[in-house]
Amino acid sequence: MAKLLSLLSLSLLFLFSLSSANPNPNSLLSAHKELETFGFPIGLLPTNVAHYSINRTSGEFSVKLSDKCKLTLPPDNYLATYSKIVRGKIVKNKIAELDGIKVRAMFQWWSITGIRSSGDNLVFEVGMLSAKYPAKNFDASPPCEGLKADS
Ligand SMILES: *[C@@H]1O[C@H](CO)[C@@H](O)[C@H](O)[C@H]1NC(C)=O
């Protein structure tokens, strides 16, 4: 019995060390958490973040998704696409030089070039134009359409 128990705890230990030896320390949770530390809701990034990096001096970041992503943005159900790599420059409450997110509106695809966090709202910038939405629409990280729920 004691042997069985120690075997059991050994294999549990093994399992724990496997899960903590994640080869990808900058994965899902940390990229979304990072958004929050800069004043943005996690719903700006889909669930399939594979890797991300940030230069803390310049704010330049790069988010790599496991695949490009298509989803529907609340509240107006605009179709949006995320490239496999999304880049930009982030400081508190402001993302600039954004590259990799497009939205379909008025029969055209528009690149979102910047996002600002302003009180309870998010302001999406498309070149000189901007659109304001309540940030609460982005409280949850959306899954990509066509992506299996378990992947
Ligand atoms: C981070 O950004 C700073 C300021 O732009 C730059 O000097 C530095 O080389 C960058 N570091 C890396 C690792 O790219």
The ligand as an SDF file (V2000), in Angstrom:
LIG
                    3D

 14 14  0  0  0  0  0  0  0  0999 V2000
   13.6090   47.8570  -27.1860 C   0  0  0  0  0  0  0  0  0  0  0  0
   13.3090   49.1940  -27.5290 O   0  0  0  0  0  0  0  0  0  0  0  0
   14.3630   50.1020  -27.2870 C   0  0  0  0  0  0  0  0  0  0  0  0
   13.8440   51.5130  -27.5470 C   0  0  0  0  0  0  0  0  0  0  0  0
   13.2900   51.6320  -28.8270 O   0  0  0  0  0  0  0  0  0  0  0  0
   15.5570   49.7210  -28.1510 C   0  0  0  0  0  0  0  0  0  0  0  0
   16.6350   50.6020  -27.8860 O   0  0  0  0  0  0  0  0  0  0  0  0
   15.9690   48.2750  -27.8240 C   0  0  0  0  0  0  0  0  0  0  0  0
   17.0010   47.8770  -28.6830 O   0  0  0  0  0  0  0  0  0  0  0  0
   14.7860   47.3420  -27.9740 C   0  0  0  0  0  0  0  0  0  0  0  0
   15.1740   46.0280  -27.4860 N   0  0  0  0  0  0  0  0  0  0  0  0
   15.0100   44.9210  -28.2120 C   0  0  0  0  0  0  0  0  0  0  0  0
   15.4080   43.6480  -27.5450 C   0  0  0  0  0  0  0  0  0  0  0  0
   14.5740   44.9420  -29.3490 O   0  0  0  0  0  0  0  0  0  0  0  0
  1  2  1  0
  1 10  1  0
  2  3  1  0
  3  4  1  0
  3  6  1  0
  4  5  1  0
  6  7  1  0
  6  8  1  0
  8  9  1  0
  8 10  1  0
 10 11  1  0
 11 12  1  0
 12 13  1  0
 12 14  2  0
M  END
$$$$
